[in-house]
Amino acid sequence: MTCCLLFSTLATPYTLGTADGFGYKQLTIALGTFVDGSDLKPTLLSGTQTDTSTVWSPTPILQSIVGGIPATGGQLTIKGKFLMPTTNAMVIFKANAGQTVKFTNVTATVGSECYVNVDNQYCGSNVAVQLRMRNQPADKSGTFSYQQPTLSNVTVSPGSFILTGTGFCPVYTYLKAYVDGIDTAVLPDRFTQTYAQLSFNPNITSGTHTVAINALGNMIAVNKTITITPVLRSVTSVNTQGGLVTLSGVFFCLTANDGTKLPVKVMVADVECTGAVNADSDPNKIVCKLPAGGGSNKPVKVTISGQTTQESINFEYGVPSLNRYTIASGVAQLFGYSFGDTSITTVTFGMTTIKPTKVEVTADGTEAITFDIPKNIRNAFLFVTVNNLNSNRVWFNLVPVLSNISSAHTQGSTITISGDYLFLTDFNTTKLSSTITIGKSDCKNAKELVASSSLSCDMPPGIGQSTGVVTINNQTSNSVSFKYFSPSISQIYQSNNIGHIIGTDFAPTELVNSTAIYLANYTVSDITNITVANYSHITFKIPDSISLGMNNLNISVGSLSSQPNTSITITPTVSKVTNIGVGGGEIHFNGHFLNFFNHTTADISVLPYNITVGPYACGNITSLNSTLFSCQMPSGVGAHHLVTITINNYTTSANDTPTYFNYTSPTISSVSVVTEQGGMVTIFGTNLNTPMTVMFYNSVECQSPSVIPKTNYTQVQCLLPKWTDDSDPPESPQPFVITVGNQKADTLYQYNLDAYHAAKDEKARKARLKWLIPAIVVPVVVGSAAIIGITLILVKKHRENKALKKMFRKFRLVSKDWLLKEIDQSRLLLLVEKK
């Protein structure tokens, strides 16, 4: 709307329309007043009589603000002077903790009042206000307050307080709520300007409390008083022996804000449950002690600070109470109270329920339930039920029971453990801690075997026997005997002086000192004489003094012996033999078990024996001890003769490392020389014996070699045949090889070819004369004829030429001399041939 400014006296007033809708052209202005009685001060006038542009604009004067509008919004009245707003008039105030708000919807009916419409965005008290009109601020700022909030009702609900009233501010953060002077949070999703819900303080106590609110400094006029009554939700039971009862509910906190204890009384019918306290500092639970008694449907009341629960909750004696249990050989006993009898009592493991075999009262007054533990039961929570009343739950740890542990191979293997309650998980399939201890070893990688109450695990290498136990979830079983497999022998044989035992389940290498070998009357346990390979092969040194023939043998590994007894046949063995020349003589043998004498009778006798060296027999033994003897070797030849010894029908074994005898190899020092016509050849050397072959030039065999007597095998004669090859006999030394048995000696040999060379030269000369004379005469005759023919032709054609004649005479003389010379040479050759 448009407000007009009126003067009571004005010399020559007139109105000049202006852009803002109000203004006066000043020509002559006299002092006067507004019709509303406000003074017109000269200091507010400006300009001159001739100034045609000056507009008079007085400063707005703010005197008061009429507040009290509701938080939902309303009209604010501003009182003062010169309050004639133009289109750019506005009201500015600091609201809601400093928020700047501008209102341009300013109206006025007279110059002393303006009105502003305020929406529902704000609340509070002493809100600072600034007024601005015609681009001029008012002379001062003012304040106003919203209507004071009211609190009509406070309702207690589970978890919170519900407030209803007016003036709660448009935003939940502007409202503060206090319970007993303690700031309590307002829930943002439970708030309007007339409704607020406070978060519940779990420690608030039963009794009388005050509630106040503050809307940005605008406090409630009168605090609200509320009364909180405790709420009982449930109560546990005890057996007839009495005990601790737990009551659950709301507003059960027994300690005030200042730490003082509140008065509390719990009544079960006409019996007080004494010593009530908050259970584990939980403000929603009270624990008290109820004396022994009986019966059911007993009403329970809780009174805190004079406020008593109103709910109808009844208590009942007779709930079974479980204190402890024992387990022995698959039978369990539970101890406690209110166990009823076998007709109304059950025991539940996890999801399995069974009937007890006996319920009785023990000597000390407690009750006991006896039952057989089912074989399929796993560790689980256990409780007793009597007439649909369940006892407290206890964790039932089964004790594993062992009946058998299978044997393991000494190299380690998987074994099976049989028994009852050998489960590695509980009824919820949660893995349980477990160890399997056998002797001093842990059996690793335990697994449940499907469809049987047994386990498998991997035993490490070991020997002997011990006992084993299984511990599951800290419960240890009875012990059961265990043993590794006894050693088993499948083969025994001798190789030289080493015995070999083949079988299974022998000791690990690191435990070889636990192995003992019993051979006849000897015990071999020294680890320097025993080795074990791959748990299946034992080698040991056979005592040299052992008797030939069959000897009993068994072994023990740890405390376990091989069964049944086995035996090994000891045979003589040779490890070394000396060599000798081809003439024979005494040779020496080293070996083992060379016992040639019978010591079992009163008279020591020589046992039957046979010593063969290849094709030869060595006789006349001289036995020094069981490892050394000598015998007489006949004349012979060759090397690599296998030595075989038989004593008392026991012969060196094919398993032994073969021992070979060698006659000394032959040597050649020289060979007598013959011509290519052949002849008797004498070979000089050592160890020359027959049978012998002699080869010359790889193709000529010297026949019928024989040892020259009394030369100690140092000379041999043989007949070297005539050289019959079509080629000439070899001019240079050629291989000359003798073979004595399977041993060779060689040298280089050459015929005496002097006579052969002379005869060959004579034959060559005769052959040359047969072709030399014709070779000389025929060319001479032919040459002479040719010369004569040429001469006649030249004479005939060139007789008249003197120079040609002279040349002819000279040529004739030369030809004649040459011809005579050739004839004389031919005569000389004929003379030599005759001689």
C-alpha positions in Angstrom: 0.0 0.0 0.0 1.0 3.7 -0.4 1.4 5.9 2.6 1.0 9.7 2.3 3.0 12.3 4.3 0.8 15.2 5.4 1.8 18.5 6.9 -0.4 20.7 9.1 1.1 23.9 7.8 3.0 24.4 4.6 3.6 27.8 2.8 3.1 26.7 -0.7 2.8 22.9 -0.7 2.4 21.0 -3.8 3.0 17.4 -4.7 5.5 16.3 -7.3 5.2 12.8 -8.5 8.4 10.8 -8.3 9.7 7.5 -9.3 9.3 6.0 -5.8 5.8 7.3 -5.5 6.4 10.0 -2.9 8.3 13.3 -2.8 7.9 17.1 -2.5 9.4 19.9 -4.5 10.7 22.5 -2.1 10.1 26.1 -2.8 9.0 27.6 0.5 8.7 25.2 3.5 7.5 26.3 6.9 7.8 24.5 10.2 4.9 22.3 11.0 3.9 18.8 12.1 2.6 15.6 10.7 -1.1 15.1 11.3 -0.1 12.2 13.6 1.6 14.7 15.9 5.2 13.9 15.1 7.6 16.9 14.9 9.1 18.0 11.7 12.7 18.9 12.3 14.3 21.6 10.2 17.5 19.6 10.1 15.7 17.2 7.9 15.0 19.8 5.3 17.5 20.6 2.6 17.7 22.5 -0.7 16.8 26.0 -1.7 13.8 27.8 -3.2 15.3 27.6 -6.6 16.4 23.9 -6.3 14.1 21.8 -8.5 15.6 18.4 -7.8 15.9 17.9 -4.1 13.5 15.5 -2.5 13.0 15.5 1.2 13.3 12.0 2.8 13.2 11.7 6.6 15.1 8.9 8.5 12.8 6.1 9.9 12.5 6.1 13.6 12.0 2.7 15.3 10.3 2.9 18.7 9.1 -0.7 19.5 8.3 -4.1 18.0 5.2 -6.0 19.1 6.2 -9.7 19.1 4.5 -12.8 20.6 3.8 -14.4 17.2 3.6 -18.2 17.2 6.4 -20.4 15.8 4.0 -21.3 13.1 4.3 -17.8 11.7 2.3 -14.5 11.9 2.3 -10.7 11.5 5.0 -8.6 13.2 4.1 -5.0 14.1 6.8 -2.3 14.1 6.0 1.0 15.7 7.9 4.4 15.2 7.9 7.5 13.0 8.3 8.1 9.3 7.4 4.5 8.7 6.1 5.0 5.2 7.7 2.1 3.2 8.4 2.3 -0.5 8.8 -0.6 -2.8 12.3 -1.3 -1.5 11.4 -1.3 2.1 12.6 -4.3 4.2 13.0 -5.7 7.7 16.2 -7.5 8.6 16.6 -9.6 11.8 19.1 -12.1 13.2 17.1 -15.2 13.8 17.9 -18.8 14.8 21.4 -18.4 16.3 22.7 -15.7 14.0 20.9 -16.5 10.8 20.2 -13.3 8.7 16.7 -13.1 7.4 15.3 -10.4 5.1 11.6 -9.6 4.7 10.4 -7.3 1.9 6.7 -7.8 2.4 6.5 -4.6 4.5 3.2 -2.7 4.7 2.0 0.3 6.8 -1.3 2.0 7.4 0.0 5.2 8.9 3.4 6.6 9.3 3.8 5.3 12.8 3.3 1.5 12.1 4.5 -1.0 9.6 3.6 -4.6 9.4 5.7 -7.6 8.3 4.3 -11.1 7.6 6.8 -13.7 9.1 6.5 -17.4 8.0 7.1 -20.6 10.1 10.8 -20.9 9.6 11.9 -19.3 12.9 11.5 -19.3 16.6 13.2 -18.0 19.8 13.4 -14.9 22.0 15.1 -11.5 21.8 15.5 -11.7 18.0 17.4 -8.6 16.8 15.6 -6.6 14.2 16.8 -3.9 11.7 14.4 -1.7 9.7 15.3 -0.1 6.3 13.0 2.2 4.3 13.6 4.3 1.3 17.2 3.1 1.3 17.7 4.5 4.8 18.2 2.4 7.9 16.2 3.2 10.9 17.8 5.1 13.7 18.2 2.0 15.8 17.5 -1.8 16.0 15.0 -3.6 18.1 14.2 -7.0 19.4 11.1 -9.3 19.7 10.3 -12.8 20.9 8.1 -15.6 19.6 5.4 -17.0 21.7 6.7 -19.0 24.7 6.6 -22.8 24.0 4.1 -24.9 26.0 4.4 -28.6 27.1 1.0 -30.2 27.5 1.9 -33.8 28.0 4.9 -36.2 28.4 4.4 -39.9 27.6 6.9 -42.7 28.5 7.2 -45.3 25.7 9.8 -48.1 25.3 13.1 -46.5 24.5 11.9 -42.8 24.4 9.8 -40.0 25.9 7.1 -38.4 23.7 6.4 -34.6 24.2 3.3 -32.8 23.0 2.7 -29.0 23.1 3.2 -25.8 21.0 6.1 -23.6 19.9 8.6 -26.4 19.4 10.4 -24.5 16.5 10.4 -25.6 12.9 13.7 -27.5 13.1 14.5 -30.2 15.7 18.0 -28.9 16.3 16.5 -25.5 17.5 14.8 -27.4 20.4 16.5 -28.4 23.5 14.9 -30.9 25.9 15.9 -31.5 29.5 15.1 -34.4 31.8 16.1 -33.6 35.4 18.2 -30.8 33.9 20.1 -33.2 31.7 20.2 -32.4 28.0 18.5 -35.2 26.1 18.7 -35.7 22.4 15.7 -35.0 20.2 15.1 -37.6 17.5 15.1 -35.9 14.1 12.6 -38.3 12.5 10.1 -37.9 15.4 9.6 -34.1 15.5 7.1 -31.4 14.6 6.3 -28.0 16.0 3.8 -29.7 18.3 5.4 -33.2 18.8 8.9 -34.3 19.9 10.3 -37.7 20.8 13.4 -37.9 23.0 15.9 -40.8 22.9 15.5 -43.0 26.0 18.2 -42.9 28.6 18.6 -46.5 29.6 19.8 -45.5 33.1 16.8 -43.4 33.9 15.2 -44.6 37.1 11.7 -45.2 38.2 10.1 -42.3 40.2 9.4 -38.6 39.7 11.2 -36.6 37.0 11.0 -33.0 35.5 11.0 -32.2 31.8 11.7 -28.8 30.3 12.2 -27.5 26.8 14.0 -24.5 25.3 13.2 -23.1 21.8 16.3 -21.1 21.0 16.3 -19.4 24.4 12.6 -19.3 24.7 12.1 -21.4 27.8 8.9 -23.2 28.8 7.0 -21.3 31.4 6.4 -24.2 33.7 8.4 -27.5 33.8 6.5 -30.7 33.4 6.6 -33.4 36.1 6.3 -37.0 35.1 6.3 -40.3 37.1 8.0 -43.4 35.7 6.9 -46.8 36.8 9.1 -49.9 36.4 8.0 -52.5 33.8 8.5 -56.2 34.5 8.9 -58.4 31.4 10.1 -61.8 32.6 11.5 -63.7 35.5 13.7 -66.8 35.6 13.0 -69.8 37.8 15.1 -71.8 40.3 14.7 -75.2 41.7 13.2 -76.0 45.0 16.6 -75.4 46.7 16.2 -71.7 45.9 18.9 -69.5 44.3 19.4 -66.5 42.2 16.5 -65.2 40.2 16.9 -62.8 37.2 14.1 -60.3 36.5 14.1 -58.5 33.1 12.3 -55.3 32.3 12.5 -51.5 31.8 13.3 -48.7 34.2 15.2 -51.2 36.5 18.2 -49.0 37.1 18.9 -48.9 40.8 21.4 -46.1 40.9 20.4 -42.4 40.7 22.3 -39.8 38.7 24.2 -38.7 41.7 25.3 -42.2 42.5 22.9 -42.9 45.4 21.2 -46.3 45.6 17.5 -46.3 45.2 15.2 -48.2 47.4 14.1 -51.5 45.8 12.0 -54.5 46.9 11.2 -57.7 45.0 8.3 -59.8 46.2 7.5 -63.3 45.0 4.0 -63.7 46.4 4.6 -63.1 50.1 8.3 -64.0 50.0 10.9 -61.3 49.5 13.7 -62.0 47.0 16.6 -60.4 48.8 19.8 -58.6 47.8 18.4 -57.1 44.6 21.1 -55.5 42.3 21.4 -54.7 38.7 22.8 -57.9 37.0 26.2 -57.1 35.4 25.4 -53.3 35.7 22.5 -53.9 33.2 19.8 -51.3 33.9 17.2 -53.7 32.5 18.0 -56.7 34.7 17.8 -57.2 38.5 19.2 -60.3 40.3 18.1 -61.3 43.7 18.2 -64.4 45.9 15.1 -66.4 46.5 15.0 -68.9 49.4 14.0 -72.5 49.1 10.4 -73.2 48.5 7.9 -74.7 46.1 4.8 -74.1 44.0 3.9 -72.2 40.9 1.9 -69.2 39.7 3.4 -66.9 42.3 2.9 -63.2 41.3 6.1 -61.1 41.1 6.2 -57.4 41.9 9.2 -55.0 41.8 9.0 -51.7 43.7 11.6 -49.0 43.0 11.5 -45.5 44.6 7.9 -46.2 45.6 6.8 -47.2 42.1 5.6 -50.8 41.6 5.3 -52.8 38.5 1.8 -53.5 37.3 2.3 -56.4 34.9 1.0 -59.9 35.8 4.2 -62.0 35.7 4.2 -65.2 37.8 7.1 -67.3 39.2 7.4 -71.0 39.3 9.7 -73.2 41.4 11.0 -76.5 40.0 13.1 -75.5 37.0 15.9 -78.0 36.8 19.3 -76.7 37.7 22.4 -78.4 36.2 25.7 -77.9 38.1 28.2 -80.4 36.8 28.7 -83.7 35.0 31.1 -86.7 34.8 31.9 -89.1 32.0 33.3 -92.6 32.4 33.4 -95.4 29.8 30.6 -93.9 27.7 28.3 -93.3 30.7 27.5 -89.7 31.9 26.1 -88.4 35.2 24.6 -85.0 35.6 24.3 -83.4 39.0 21.9 -80.7 40.1 18.4 -80.2 41.4 14.7 -80.6 40.3 15.5 -83.4 38.0 12.1 -85.1 38.3 12.1 -88.8 37.4 12.7 -90.9 34.3 9.1 -90.6 33.2 9.1 -86.8 32.8 12.8 -86.0 32.3 14.8 -85.7 29.1 18.4 -84.7 28.3 19.1 -82.8 25.1 22.5 -82.6 23.3 22.4 -80.0 20.6 19.6 -81.4 18.5 19.4 -84.9 20.0 17.1 -85.7 23.0 17.4 -88.9 25.0 15.8 -90.5 28.1 17.9 -91.0 31.2 18.3 -94.5 32.6 18.2 -93.4 36.2 17.3 -90.3 38.3 18.3 -90.5 42.0 19.1 -88.4 45.0 22.8 -88.7 46.2 24.1 -88.8 49.7 24.8 -85.1 49.8 21.2 -84.2 48.8 21.9 -83.3 45.2 20.2 -85.2 42.4 21.9 -87.2 39.7 20.8 -88.3 36.2 22.6 -91.3 34.7 22.4 -92.1 31.0 24.4 -93.9 28.3 26.0 -91.4 25.9 24.8 -92.2 22.3 27.6 -93.2 19.9 26.7 -90.5 17.4 26.8 -87.6 19.9 29.2 -84.7 19.3 30.2 -82.0 21.6 27.3 -79.7 22.2 25.3 -77.6 24.7 23.4 -79.9 27.1 20.3 -79.1 29.2 17.7 -81.0 31.2 14.0 -80.7 30.6 11.5 -81.6 33.3 7.8 -81.0 32.6 8.7 -78.6 29.7 10.9 -76.6 32.0 14.5 -76.3 30.7 17.6 -76.1 32.9 20.5 -73.9 32.3 22.7 -75.0 29.5 26.3 -76.4 29.9 28.8 -77.3 27.3 29.2 -81.0 27.1 32.7 -82.1 26.2 32.8 -85.7 25.2 35.7 -87.8 26.3 37.1 -89.9 23.4 37.2 -93.6 24.0 39.8 -95.7 22.1 39.5 -99.4 21.4 42.3 -100.0 18.8 45.1 -98.3 16.9 46.3 -100.1 13.8 50.0 -100.7 13.1 52.2 -98.4 11.0 55.0 -99.2 8.7 58.4 -98.2 9.9 58.8 -95.7 7.1 55.7 -94.0 8.3 52.1 -94.6 7.0 48.5 -93.8 7.6 46.9 -95.5 10.5 43.4 -96.0 11.8 42.2 -95.2 15.3 39.0 -96.9 16.3 36.7 -96.1 19.3 33.9 -93.9 20.3 33.3 -90.1 20.3 36.2 -89.5 17.9 34.6 -86.5 16.3 36.8 -83.5 15.3 33.8 -81.1 15.0 31.0 -80.2 17.3 27.3 -80.4 16.5 27.5 -77.1 14.6 30.4 -78.5 12.5 32.8 -76.1 14.3 36.3 -77.6 14.2 37.6 -78.7 17.6 41.2 -78.6 18.8 42.7 -82.1 18.6 46.0 -83.9 19.0 47.0 -87.5 18.6 50.0 -88.6 20.5 51.6 -92.0 20.1 54.7 -92.6 22.1 56.7 -89.4 21.6 55.4 -88.7 18.2 52.4 -86.7 16.9 50.2 -88.4 14.4 49.5 -85.6 11.8 46.6 -84.8 9.4 43.9 -86.3 11.5 40.6 -86.9 9.6 37.3 -88.4 10.5 36.5 -91.6 8.6 33.0 -91.5 7.1 30.4 -93.8 8.5 32.5 -94.9 11.4 33.6 -93.6 14.7 37.2 -93.7 13.8 40.1 -91.4 12.8 43.0 -91.7 10.4 46.3 -89.9 10.7 49.8 -90.0 9.3 52.4 -91.6 11.6 56.0 -90.5 11.0 58.8 -93.1 10.6 59.6 -95.0 13.7 60.1 -98.4 15.3 58.9 -100.5 18.3 55.8 -100.2 20.3 54.2 -97.7 22.7 50.8 -96.4 23.6 48.6 -93.7 22.1 46.0 -91.3 23.2 43.6 -88.8 21.5 42.8 -85.4 23.0 39.8 -83.5 21.6 38.9 -80.2 22.9 41.1 -80.7 26.0 39.5 -84.1 26.7 42.0 -87.0 26.7 41.1 -90.6 25.9 42.2 -93.8 27.5 45.5 -95.1 26.2 45.7 -98.0 23.8 48.8 -100.0 22.8 50.4 -99.3 19.4 53.2 -100.8 17.5 55.0 -100.4 14.2 54.9 -103.5 12.1 57.4 -106.2 13.0 60.2 -106.7 10.6 59.4 -109.2 7.9 62.1 -111.1 5.9 61.4 -112.2 2.4 65.0 -113.0 1.2 68.4 -113.6 2.7 71.6 -114.1 0.7 75.4 -113.8 1.0 77.6 -111.8 -1.2 81.3 -112.2 -0.2 81.4 -111.7 3.5 78.3 -109.4 3.5 74.9 -110.7 4.4 71.9 -109.2 2.7 68.4 -109.2 4.2 65.5 -108.2 2.1 62.1 -107.5 3.6 59.8 -104.8 5.0 59.6 -102.6 8.1 63.2 -102.3 8.9 64.5 -99.5 11.0 65.0 -96.0 9.6 68.6 -95.1 8.9 68.7 -92.7 11.9 67.6 -95.6 14.2 69.9 -98.3 12.8 71.4 -98.7 16.2 68.1 -100.2 17.3 68.6 -103.1 14.9 70.1 -106.4 16.1 70.9 -109.4 13.9 71.0 -112.9 15.5 73.0 -115.2 13.4 73.6 -118.7 14.9 75.4 -117.9 18.2 76.4 -114.4 17.1 74.7 -111.1 17.7 75.4 -108.3 15.2 74.4 -104.9 16.6 77.4 -102.7 15.9 76.1 -100.0 13.5 79.5 -100.0 11.8 78.7 -103.4 10.6 75.0 -102.8 9.7 73.4 -100.5 7.1 69.7 -100.1 6.2 68.5 -98.8 2.9 64.9 -97.7 2.2 63.5 -99.6 5.2 63.7 -102.8 3.2 67.4 -103.8 2.7 69.8 -104.6 5.5 73.4 -105.4 4.9 75.8 -106.6 7.6 79.2 -108.0 8.0 79.1 -111.8 8.6 81.5 -112.9 11.4 84.5 -114.6 9.9 84.3 -117.5 12.4 80.8 -118.5 11.4 80.4 -122.1 10.4 79.8 -123.1 6.8 76.4 -124.2 5.9 72.9 -123.3 7.2 72.7 -120.9 10.1 69.6 -119.6 11.8 69.0 -115.9 11.4 66.4 -113.4 12.7 66.4 -109.7 13.4 64.9 -107.4 15.9 64.0 -103.7 15.3 63.3 -101.9 18.5 61.5 -104.5 20.6 59.9 -106.3 17.7 61.4 -109.5 16.2 61.0 -111.0 12.8 58.8 -114.1 12.7 59.3 -116.9 12.0 63.0 -117.6 12.3 64.8 -117.9 8.9 68.2 -119.1 7.9 71.2 -118.2 5.7 73.6 -120.7 4.0 77.2 -119.6 4.5 79.5 -120.5 1.7 83.2 -119.9 1.3 84.1 -116.8 -0.5 87.3 -115.6 -2.2 88.3 -112.0 -2.4 91.8 -112.2 -3.7 94.2 -114.7 -5.3 97.9 -114.4 -6.1 99.2 -114.9 -9.7 102.0 -117.4 -10.8 103.9 -118.2 -13.8 102.8 -120.8 -16.4 104.9 -123.4 -14.8 102.5 -123.6 -11.8 103.4 -123.6 -8.1 101.9 -122.3 -4.8 99.3 -119.6 -4.9 97.6 -117.8 -2.0 93.9 -117.1 -1.5 92.3 -114.5 0.7 88.6 -114.7 1.5 86.2 -115.6 4.2 84.7 -118.8 5.7 87.6 -120.9 4.5 87.2 -123.5 7.1 88.8 -126.7 5.8 88.9 -128.6 9.1 86.2 -130.4 11.0 86.3 -129.3 14.6 83.1 -131.0 15.7 84.7 -134.4 16.3 87.4 -135.5 18.7 89.9 -135.8 15.8 90.4 -132.8 13.6 90.0 -133.8 10.0 90.1 -132.1 6.7 86.7 -131.6 5.2 86.2 -132.6 1.6 87.0 -129.7 -0.7 87.5 -128.9 -4.3 89.3 -125.8 -5.6 88.9 -125.1 -9.3 90.7 -122.3 -11.1 89.1 -122.2 -14.6 89.9 -125.7 -16.0 92.6 -126.4 -13.5 92.4 -128.0 -10.0 94.5 -126.6 -7.2 95.5 -129.2 -4.7 97.6 -129.8 -1.6 96.1 -127.0 0.4 97.7 -125.3 3.4 95.1 -123.6 5.5 96.3 -120.8 7.7 93.0 -119.5 9.1 89.4 -119.0 8.0 90.5 -116.1 5.7 93.8 -117.4 4.2 95.1 -120.6 2.6 97.4 -121.7 -0.2 97.5 -124.6 -2.7 99.6 -126.0 -5.5 98.6 -124.8 -9.0 99.6 -127.0 -12.0 101.3 -125.7 -15.1 98.9 -123.9 -17.3 98.2 -120.9 -19.4 95.8 -118.0 -19.7 94.1 -115.4 -17.6 90.6 -114.6 -16.1 90.2 -118.1 -14.7 87.2 -118.1 -12.3 88.0 -119.3 -8.9 85.5 -121.7 -7.3 85.9 -123.2 -3.9 83.8 -126.0 -2.5 84.2 -127.0 1.1 82.1 -129.8 2.5 79.7 -129.4 -0.5 79.3 -125.6 0.0 80.4 -123.7 -3.0 81.2 -120.1 -3.5 78.0 -118.2 -4.3 77.0 -116.7 -7.6 76.1 -113.6 -5.6 79.8 -113.1 -4.7 81.9 -110.7 -6.6 83.8 -113.1 -9.0 87.5 -113.6 -8.3 89.8 -114.5 -11.2 93.2 -116.1 -11.4 95.8 -115.2 -14.0 98.9 -117.0 -15.1 101.7 -114.5 -15.6 101.5 -113.1 -19.1 104.1 -114.3 -21.7 106.8 -112.0 -22.9 109.1 -112.2 -26.0 112.7 -111.2 -25.8 113.9 -112.4 -29.2 113.1 -114.8 -32.1 115.7 -116.7 -34.2 115.7 -115.7 -37.9 115.0 -117.9 -41.0 114.9 -117.1 -44.7 111.7 -116.8 -46.6 112.1 -120.5 -47.3 111.0 -121.1 -43.7 112.4 -123.3 -41.0 112.5 -124.0 -37.3 112.1 -120.8 -35.3 113.1 -120.5 -31.6 111.2 -118.0 -29.5 113.0 -116.7 -26.4 111.0 -115.0 -23.5 109.2 -115.9 -20.3 106.0 -117.8 -19.4 106.0 -119.5 -22.8 103.7 -122.5 -22.5 101.4 -124.5 -24.7 98.8 -124.5 -26.0 100.2 -121.6 -28.0 99.6 -120.1 -31.3 102.2 -118.1 -33.2 101.3 -115.8 -36.1 103.6 -113.8 -38.4 102.5 -111.1 -40.6 98.9 -111.8 -39.5 98.7 -114.7 -41.9 101.6 -117.0 -41.5 101.2 -119.4 -38.6 104.3 -120.9 -37.1 103.3 -124.6 -36.8 103.6 -127.1 -33.9 105.0 -124.8 -31.2 106.5 -126.7 -28.3 108.3 -125.8 -25.1 111.9 -126.7 -25.2 112.4 -128.9 -22.1 114.4 -127.7 -19.2 114.2 -124.1 -20.2 111.7 -123.1 -17.5 109.2 -122.1 -20.1 111.6 -119.5 -21.6 112.1 -121.1 -25.1 109.6 -122.4 -27.6 110.3 -123.9 -31.1 107.9 -123.9 -34.0 108.1 -124.4 -37.8 107.7 -121.3 -39.8 106.6 -122.4 -43.3 108.0 -121.2 -46.6 106.7 -117.9 -47.9 104.3 -119.0 -50.5 102.4 -115.8 -51.1 102.5 -114.5 -54.7 103.9 -111.2 -53.5 107.4 -110.7 -52.3 108.2 -111.5 -48.7 108.0 -108.3 -46.5 111.1 -106.2 -46.6 110.4 -104.5 -43.3 109.8 -106.0 -39.8 106.3 -107.3 -39.3 104.2 -108.2 -36.3 105.1 -111.5 -34.7 102.4 -112.5 -32.1 102.2 -115.4 -29.7 99.0 -116.3 -27.9 99.4 -118.4 -24.7 96.0 -119.4 -23.6 94.2 -116.1 -23.8 97.3 -114.0 -23.2 99.3 -112.4 -26.0 102.9 -111.2 -26.5 104.2 -109.6 -29.6 107.4 -108.3 -31.3 108.6 -107.4 -34.8 110.1 -110.1 -37.0 111.8 -110.0 -40.4 113.1 -112.8 -42.7 116.7 -113.0 -43.7 116.4 -111.9 -47.3 120.0 -111.7 -48.5 119.9 -114.8 -50.7 116.5 -113.9 -51.8 117.7 -110.5 -52.9 120.8 -112.0 -54.8 118.7 -114.4 -56.7 116.2 -111.8 -57.5 118.9 -109.5 -58.9 120.4 -112.3 -61.2 117.0 -113.0 -62.6 116.4 -109.4 -63.3 119.7 -109.1 -65.3 118.8 -112.0 -67.5 115.5 -110.7 -68.2 117.0 -107.3 -69.2 119.4 -108.8 -71.8 116.6 -110.5 -73.6 115.1 -107.3 -74.7 118.2 -104.9 -74.7 120.0 -106.1 -78.0 116.9 -105.9 -80.2 116.1 -102.6 -78.6 119.5 -101.3 -79.8 120.1 -102.9 -83.3 116.6 -102.3 -84.7 116.7 -98.6 -84.2 120.2 -98.3 -85.6 119.3 -100.2 -88.8 116.1 -98.3 -89.3 117.9 -95.0 -88.6 120.6 -95.8 -91.1 118.2 -96.7 -93.8 116.3 -93.5 -93.2 119.5 -91.5 -93.4 120.5 -93.2 -96.7 117.1 -92.6 -98.2 117.1 -89.0 -97.3 120.6 -88.6 -98.7 119.7 -90.1 -102.1 116.8 -87.8 -102.4 118.8 -84.7 -101.5 121.7 -85.7 -103.9 119.3 -86.3 -106.7 117.5 -83.1 -106.3 120.4 -80.9 -105.3 123.5 -82.3 -107.0 124.1 -79.0 -108.6 124.1 -77.3 -105.3 127.6 -77.3 -103.7 126.5 -76.2 -100.4 124.2 -79.2 -100.2 127.1 -81.5 -101.2 129.2 -80.1 -98.4 126.4 -80.7 -95.9 125.9 -84.2 -97.1 129.6 -85.1 -96.6 129.5 -83.7 -93.1 126.3 -85.6 -92.1 127.7 -88.9 -93.5 130.8 -88.7 -91.3 128.7 -88.0 -88.2 126.3 -90.9 -88.8 129.1 -93.3 -89.4 130.8 -92.5 -86.1 127.6 -92.9 -84.2 126.8 -96.3 -85.8 130.2 -97.7 -85.0 129.9 -96.6 -81.4 126.5 -98.4 -80.9 127.9 -101.6 -82.4 130.8 -101.6 -80.0 128.5 -101.2 -77.0 126.4 -104.2 -78.1 129.5 -106.4 -78.3 130.5 -105.4 -74.8 127.1 -106.5 -73.4 127.3 -109.8 -75.1 130.7 -110.4 -73.5 129.4 -109.7 -70.0 126.5 -112.1 -70.6 128.8 -114.9 -71.5 130.9 -114.4 -68.5 
